[in-house]
Each structure stands twice: as structure tokens, then as C-alpha cells.
Amino acid sequence: MTIAEGVDPGEQLLRLHLMGGPWINQSLYVAASLGIADQLDAEPVPISYLAKACQANEDALFRFCRALAGLGVLKAHSGRAFSLTELGRALRSDVPNTLRWGIMLHGGETFRSWSDVLHTVRTGKPAFDHTFGTPFFDYLATHPEYNDIFHRTMGVTDRPPEVLGDYDFARSRVVADIGGGIGTLLATVLRAHPHLRGILQDLPEALRGAGENLTAYGVADRCEIVGASFFDSLPEGADTFVLSRVLHNWGDEQAVTLLTGVRDRIADGGRLLVVDHLLPDADGFHPALLADLQMLVVLGGKDRTEGELRALLAAAGFAVTAQWDGPVGTSPRVDSMIEAVPVVR
């Protein structure tokens, strides 16, 4: 990020600090947690009604809504009333790909762990573990409400990556989606390829709703559901394994352990598909750099460059055979997909 011409560097850094501080993030968290967008539409709603509906203090809520209007999420009207903008509609619970649950996820416990960020910088270990005394996924298992928010978020982001649509599954017979959540990716693949059978594996709490989801896609009779940690066991008999947005949850050592386990389970002639967000190799700012910090502070994971991901695969005994890249842009959520096969030893 370069210094704007004619702007004092200290002033520009102050602006960056203010825009990147907790104020915007937590204002959105307030809107998401209280369901403000669900109470609003195009017509102005008085703050008195909104405060009662959201069980909030009227004056405090007015000041947050005023700030959200300044950000373009709401529109302010005379008489202390507000309506919803097109930008704000992305916070409604009933819109496709809503951001409500993700903002609640990252504004809650994960946000609190950032107050302990120096622990991560000094030790290289997740601040979340230090703040809450337990790793993130273990915390989810014992906190049902936050676990529900997490899996609602994953249900939104669980949509299949665009790069997967370019893949030819004609050679496959059994596809195992490891860490596949409620199974939207696998269900999409099975519905598009009637000859396939599937195996969906994730932690039991991550699979809640998977049966209903697979049934809704009409593929439940062709899919086995396995509730188990992929570090404890992996299914046998699959010739195509998929790890979609999984490896970035883990540091290099754990990622190699998982990949090695997959290599040992792939049927003869089988393949691995790894879908993940790749960090840009170019210098300069990209939102993915901040997403990488979130993975570090909360999970101890990391987003990787193409070279780093290929090195992981090689360390686990895989050879890369093909790669598909999503469109280059400013979104931190652009996926790439790598196909790899076990190296004969």
C-alpha cells in the first residue's frame, strides 16, 4: 500500500488504523447478532421499534445504526428511522450466501482471540488456544451455540468451488470428500455424475444436517456418511479423494500427516483433488494476506502459495498432474484446484 500523494504519512496510517480497527468489524457484528437486517427493508423503521424487536437499548442501537448508515449498510431517515440498503441485504438470514453467520463467527470468540495476538507472534501458536484454553474445533464440540454459528457459516461457504466444474470424473467410481461438512460439494458431484458413489467424512458435529442435505440433492442412497476425525482414520475403497478448503486449517506438519494418510488409502490408479485459496506470489496488498493471518491466529493454519502447496504434496508422496485456477481478483475466496497422484515407491 503506497502513500497517497499530498497526504501526511502519519495521517494516512491513522486512517488505515481507524478503518481497519474493531469499530467497523464489531458494528457489523452487532447488526448480524441482533438480526437488524431481518427487521428492515426499503421502508423506514423507527429506532424505537427496532430496539424493541432486537431487545436493545434504543440510544445505543441508534448510534450503531447511524454508523452503519455511514458505511452504506443502512440508510438513515428523519425521525431516527432506518431502512436497509442493497449492501445491507447481504446480512439478511433469508438471502443466498448470506454473510450474517460468517460475521457472527468472526466477531465472536475468534475476534476475542485477536486480543491475544502477541502470543501467536511470539510463539507461532494459535492465540485462540491460549485465550480459551482449548483448540478451536474442540471448543466447538463443547459450545453448541457457537458450533451452530460455525456450521451455518460453513453451510453458506460450502458451495462447490467453480474450478470443480472443470473436472472430468468419468474415470472415477468412488469419491471421498474428506472434511466435507454437510456434503454440498459431494452431493453436487454425485448428482452430476450418476455412475459415482460417494463417501462423506467429517467430525460428527460437522455432519449435522448432512443426511437431509444429501436427500434433498437426491443422492443419499449413493453416499456413505462417516463421522470421524480424519487424523484418526480415513475410508478405504475410494479412487478419488477430495480435500476442499481443508488444508489451510492446519500447519504444515499436520497437513503432511493428513496427506500421507490419504495417499495410503487411495485405491490403485486413484487421484487426489486439493481445492484451496492460494496466496498471490506478487508483492503488494491482497485480502488473502489478512485471511492468512486469521488462519494463523485462530487455528494455527495457513493459506499457502502455489509453491508451498506443491511442496506439501511432494513431502507426502504425491506428484502434481494438473492444476486449475479460479479468476484472479481482489476476493480472498478465489479457489485453485490441484490434481495429484501417489508417487510409486
C-alpha positions as CSV (number, residue, x, y, z in Angstrom):
1,M,0.0,0.0,0.0
2,T,1.6,3.2,-1.1
3,I,1.4,6.7,0.4
4,A,-1.2,8.9,-1.2
5,E,0.2,12.0,-2.8
6,G,-0.1,15.1,-0.7
7,V,-1.2,13.1,2.5
8,D,0.9,13.2,5.6
9,P,2.2,9.6,6.2
10,G,1.1,9.7,9.8
11,E,-2.4,10.9,8.8
12,Q,-2.7,8.1,6.3
13,L,-1.6,5.5,8.8
14,L,-4.1,6.9,11.3
15,R,-6.9,6.5,8.6
16,L,-5.7,2.9,8.0
17,H,-5.8,2.2,11.7
18,L,-9.3,3.6,12.1
19,M,-10.7,1.8,9.1
20,G,-9.0,-1.5,10.0
21,G,-9.8,-1.4,13.7
22,P,-12.5,-3.2,15.6
23,W,-15.1,-0.5,15.1
24,I,-16.4,-1.5,11.7
25,N,-16.0,-5.2,12.3
26,Q,-17.9,-5.1,15.6
27,S,-20.6,-2.7,14.2
28,L,-21.3,-5.4,11.6
29,Y,-21.2,-8.0,14.3
30,V,-23.9,-6.0,16.2
31,A,-26.0,-5.9,13.1
32,A,-25.6,-9.6,12.4
33,S,-26.1,-10.8,16.0
34,L,-29.2,-8.7,16.6
35,G,-30.6,-9.6,13.2
36,I,-31.1,-5.9,12.3
37,A,-31.3,-6.6,8.6
38,D,-34.1,-9.2,9.1
39,Q,-36.2,-6.4,10.7
40,L,-35.7,-3.9,7.9
41,D,-36.5,-3.5,4.2
42,A,-36.9,-0.5,1.9
43,E,-39.4,1.4,4.2
44,P,-38.0,3.4,7.1
45,V,-38.4,1.8,10.6
46,P,-38.3,3.9,13.7
47,I,-35.4,3.1,16.0
48,S,-37.9,2.7,18.9
49,Y,-39.5,-0.2,17.1
50,L,-36.1,-1.7,16.0
51,A,-34.8,-1.5,19.6
52,K,-37.8,-3.3,20.9
53,A,-37.6,-6.0,18.2
54,C,-33.9,-6.5,18.8
55,Q,-34.1,-6.3,22.6
56,A,-31.5,-3.4,22.6
57,N,-31.0,-0.1,24.3
58,E,-32.6,2.5,22.0
59,D,-29.9,5.2,22.2
60,A,-27.0,2.8,21.9
61,L,-28.7,1.0,18.9
62,F,-29.4,4.4,17.2
63,R,-25.7,5.3,17.4
64,F,-24.6,1.9,15.9
65,C,-27.2,2.2,13.2
66,R,-26.1,5.7,12.4
67,A,-22.5,4.4,11.9
68,L,-23.8,1.5,9.8
69,A,-25.7,4.1,7.7
70,G,-22.4,6.0,7.2
71,L,-20.9,2.8,5.9
72,G,-23.8,2.3,3.4
73,V,-25.2,-0.8,5.2
74,L,-28.3,1.1,6.3
75,K,-30.0,4.3,5.1
76,A,-30.8,7.0,7.7
77,H,-34.1,8.8,7.6
78,S,-35.5,11.8,9.5
79,G,-37.2,10.9,12.8
80,R,-34.4,8.5,13.9
81,A,-35.5,5.8,11.4
82,F,-33.6,3.5,9.2
83,S,-34.1,1.3,6.1
84,L,-32.0,-1.5,4.5
85,T,-29.7,-0.8,1.6
86,E,-28.7,-3.3,-1.1
87,L,-25.4,-3.7,0.7
88,G,-27.1,-4.4,3.9
89,R,-29.3,-7.1,2.3
90,A,-26.3,-9.4,2.4
91,L,-26.8,-9.6,6.2
92,R,-30.4,-11.0,5.9
93,S,-30.8,-14.5,7.1
94,D,-33.0,-15.4,4.1
95,V,-30.7,-14.4,1.2
96,P,-28.5,-16.9,-0.6
97,N,-24.9,-16.8,0.5
98,T,-25.7,-14.5,3.5
99,L,-22.8,-13.0,5.3
100,R,-24.7,-12.9,8.6
101,W,-23.3,-16.1,10.1
102,G,-19.7,-15.5,9.0
103,I,-19.7,-12.1,10.6
104,M,-21.1,-13.5,13.8
105,L,-18.5,-16.2,13.7
106,H,-15.6,-13.8,13.2
107,G,-17.0,-11.2,15.5
108,G,-17.4,-13.5,18.5
109,E,-14.9,-15.9,20.0
110,T,-12.5,-15.7,17.1
111,F,-12.4,-11.9,17.5
112,R,-11.7,-12.2,21.2
113,S,-8.7,-14.3,20.4
114,W,-7.1,-11.4,18.5
115,S,-6.7,-9.5,21.7
116,D,-4.1,-12.2,22.5
117,V,-2.4,-11.9,19.1
118,L,1.1,-11.2,20.6
119,H,1.0,-14.8,21.9
120,T,0.8,-16.0,18.3
121,V,3.6,-13.7,17.1
122,R,5.9,-14.7,19.9
123,T,5.2,-18.5,19.9
124,G,3.8,-19.3,16.5
125,K,0.9,-20.9,18.2
126,P,-2.8,-20.0,17.9
127,A,-4.0,-17.2,20.2
128,F,-7.4,-18.9,20.3
129,D,-6.0,-21.9,22.2
130,H,-4.3,-19.5,24.7
131,T,-7.4,-17.4,25.2
132,F,-9.9,-20.2,25.6
133,G,-7.7,-22.9,26.9
134,T,-8.6,-25.3,24.1
135,P,-8.2,-25.6,20.3
136,F,-10.9,-24.1,18.1
137,F,-12.5,-27.4,17.0
138,D,-12.5,-28.8,20.5
139,Y,-14.2,-25.6,21.7
140,L,-16.9,-26.0,19.1
141,A,-17.6,-29.5,20.3
142,T,-18.5,-28.2,23.8
143,H,-20.2,-24.9,22.8
144,P,-23.3,-25.8,20.8
145,E,-24.4,-22.2,20.1
146,Y,-21.1,-21.2,18.6
147,N,-20.8,-24.6,16.9
148,D,-24.2,-23.8,15.2
149,I,-22.9,-20.5,14.0
150,F,-19.8,-22.1,12.6
151,H,-21.7,-24.7,10.7
152,R,-24.2,-22.2,9.4
153,T,-21.2,-20.3,8.1
154,M,-19.8,-23.4,6.5
155,G,-23.2,-24.2,5.0
156,V,-23.0,-20.9,3.2
157,T,-19.4,-21.3,2.1
158,D,-19.9,-25.0,1.4
159,R,-21.0,-24.2,-2.1
160,P,-18.8,-26.1,-4.6
161,P,-15.8,-24.1,-6.0
162,E,-16.1,-23.1,-9.6
163,V,-12.9,-24.9,-10.6
164,L,-14.5,-28.2,-9.7
165,G,-16.9,-27.9,-12.6
166,D,-13.9,-28.2,-15.0
167,Y,-13.0,-31.7,-13.7
168,D,-13.7,-34.9,-15.5
169,F,-15.0,-37.6,-13.1
170,A,-15.5,-40.1,-15.9
171,R,-12.6,-42.2,-14.6
172,S,-13.8,-42.1,-11.0
173,R,-16.0,-44.7,-9.3
174,V,-16.0,-43.7,-5.6
175,V,-15.3,-40.1,-4.5
176,A,-14.4,-39.5,-0.8
177,D,-14.9,-35.9,0.4
178,I,-12.8,-35.5,3.5
179,G,-13.8,-32.7,5.8
180,G,-16.8,-32.2,3.6
181,G,-19.3,-30.7,6.2
182,I,-22.9,-31.2,5.2
183,G,-21.9,-32.5,1.8
184,T,-22.9,-29.9,-0.7
185,L,-19.8,-30.3,-2.8
186,L,-20.1,-34.1,-2.9
187,A,-23.8,-34.0,-3.5
188,T,-23.3,-31.7,-6.4
189,V,-20.7,-34.1,-7.9
190,L,-22.8,-37.2,-7.4
191,R,-25.9,-35.5,-8.9
192,A,-23.9,-34.5,-12.0
193,H,-22.4,-38.0,-12.4
194,P,-24.9,-40.8,-11.7
195,H,-22.3,-43.5,-12.0
196,L,-20.5,-42.3,-8.9
197,R,-20.7,-43.4,-5.3
198,G,-19.6,-41.1,-2.5
199,I,-18.1,-41.2,1.0
200,L,-18.6,-38.1,3.2
201,Q,-16.3,-37.8,6.2
202,D,-16.1,-35.2,8.9
203,L,-16.4,-34.8,12.6
204,P,-19.9,-35.9,13.9
205,E,-20.8,-32.3,14.9
206,A,-19.9,-31.1,11.4
207,L,-22.2,-33.7,9.8
208,R,-25.4,-32.4,11.4
209,G,-27.8,-31.9,8.6
210,A,-25.7,-33.9,6.1
211,G,-28.3,-36.6,5.7
212,E,-31.1,-34.2,5.0
213,N,-28.8,-32.3,2.5
214,L,-27.9,-35.4,0.6
215,T,-31.5,-36.4,0.5
216,A,-32.5,-33.0,-0.9
217,Y,-30.0,-33.5,-3.7
218,G,-31.4,-37.0,-4.4
219,V,-28.1,-38.8,-3.8
220,A,-28.4,-40.1,-0.2
221,D,-28.7,-43.7,-1.5
222,R,-25.3,-43.4,-3.2
223,C,-23.4,-41.8,-0.3
224,E,-21.9,-43.3,2.9
225,I,-21.5,-40.9,5.8
226,V,-18.6,-41.4,8.2
227,G,-18.4,-39.4,11.4
228,A,-14.7,-39.5,12.5
229,S,-11.6,-37.3,12.6
230,F,-9.5,-37.7,9.5
231,F,-6.4,-37.8,11.7
232,D,-7.7,-40.9,13.4
233,S,-8.9,-42.8,10.3
234,L,-9.7,-42.5,6.6
235,P,-12.1,-44.5,4.4
236,E,-10.8,-47.2,2.1
237,G,-12.1,-48.1,-1.4
238,A,-12.2,-44.6,-2.9
239,D,-10.3,-43.9,-6.1
240,T,-10.8,-40.1,-5.9
241,F,-10.2,-38.1,-2.7
242,V,-11.2,-34.5,-2.3
243,L,-9.8,-32.1,0.2
244,S,-11.7,-28.8,-0.4
245,R,-10.7,-25.9,1.8
246,V,-9.3,-28.2,4.4
247,L,-5.5,-28.0,4.3
248,H,-5.4,-24.3,5.1
249,N,-6.9,-25.1,8.5
250,W,-3.7,-26.8,9.5
251,G,0.0,-26.1,9.9
252,D,2.5,-27.9,7.6
253,E,3.2,-30.9,9.9
254,Q,-0.5,-31.7,10.4
255,A,-1.2,-31.1,6.7
256,V,1.5,-33.6,5.7
257,T,0.1,-36.1,8.2
258,L,-3.3,-35.8,6.6
259,L,-2.0,-36.0,3.0
260,T,0.1,-39.1,3.9
261,G,-2.9,-40.8,5.3
262,V,-4.9,-40.0,2.1
263,R,-2.0,-41.4,0.0
264,D,-2.1,-44.6,1.9
265,R,-5.9,-45.1,1.4
266,I,-6.2,-44.2,-2.3
267,A,-7.1,-47.2,-4.4
268,D,-4.8,-48.2,-7.2
269,G,-4.8,-45.7,-10.0
270,G,-6.6,-43.1,-7.8
271,R,-6.2,-39.4,-7.5
272,L,-6.3,-36.6,-5.0
273,L,-8.0,-33.2,-5.7
274,V,-6.9,-30.4,-3.4
275,V,-9.0,-27.2,-3.5
276,D,-7.8,-24.2,-1.6
277,H,-7.2,-20.5,-1.6
278,L,-3.7,-19.7,-2.9
279,L,-1.8,-16.7,-1.7
280,P,-0.6,-14.5,-4.6
281,D,3.1,-14.5,-5.3
282,A,3.1,-10.9,-6.3
283,D,4.1,-8.1,-3.9
284,G,1.5,-5.7,-2.6
285,F,-1.7,-5.9,-0.7
286,H,-4.3,-8.6,-1.2
287,P,-7.2,-9.5,1.1
288,A,-5.9,-13.1,1.2
289,L,-2.9,-11.9,3.3
290,L,-5.4,-10.9,6.1
291,A,-7.3,-14.2,5.7
292,D,-4.0,-16.0,6.2
293,L,-3.5,-14.1,9.5
294,Q,-6.9,-15.2,10.6
295,M,-6.0,-18.9,10.0
296,L,-2.8,-18.4,12.0
297,V,-4.3,-16.6,15.0
298,V,-7.4,-18.8,15.3
299,L,-6.4,-22.3,14.0
300,G,-2.6,-22.3,13.6
301,G,-3.3,-22.9,9.9
302,K,-2.1,-21.1,6.9
303,D,-3.0,-20.1,3.4
304,R,-0.2,-21.1,1.0
305,T,1.3,-20.1,-2.3
306,E,1.2,-22.5,-5.2
307,G,4.8,-23.4,-4.5
308,E,4.2,-24.1,-0.8
309,L,1.2,-26.3,-1.5
310,R,3.1,-28.3,-4.2
311,A,5.9,-28.8,-1.6
312,L,3.4,-30.2,0.9
313,L,2.1,-32.7,-1.7
314,A,5.6,-33.8,-2.6
315,A,6.5,-34.3,1.1
316,A,3.5,-36.6,1.4
317,G,4.4,-38.7,-1.6
318,F,2.3,-37.1,-4.3
319,A,3.1,-35.8,-7.8
320,V,1.1,-33.0,-9.3
321,T,-0.5,-33.9,-12.6
322,A,-2.8,-30.9,-13.3
323,Q,-4.0,-27.5,-11.9
324,W,-7.0,-25.3,-12.4
325,D,-7.0,-21.7,-11.2
326,G,-10.1,-19.5,-10.4
327,P,-10.3,-16.0,-11.8
328,V,-7.7,-13.6,-10.4
329,G,-9.2,-10.7,-8.5
330,T,-9.4,-9.0,-5.1
331,S,-11.5,-11.6,-3.3
332,P,-9.8,-13.7,-0.7
333,R,-12.0,-16.6,-1.6
334,V,-10.7,-17.4,-5.1
335,D,-10.0,-21.2,-5.3
336,S,-7.5,-23.2,-7.2
337,M,-7.6,-27.0,-7.6
338,I,-4.6,-29.3,-7.9
339,E,-4.8,-32.9,-9.1
340,A,-2.1,-35.2,-7.7
341,V,-1.3,-38.9,-7.8
342,P,0.7,-41.1,-5.4
343,V,4.3,-41.5,-6.3
344,V,5.3,-45.1,-6.8
345,R,7.9,-46.0,-4.2
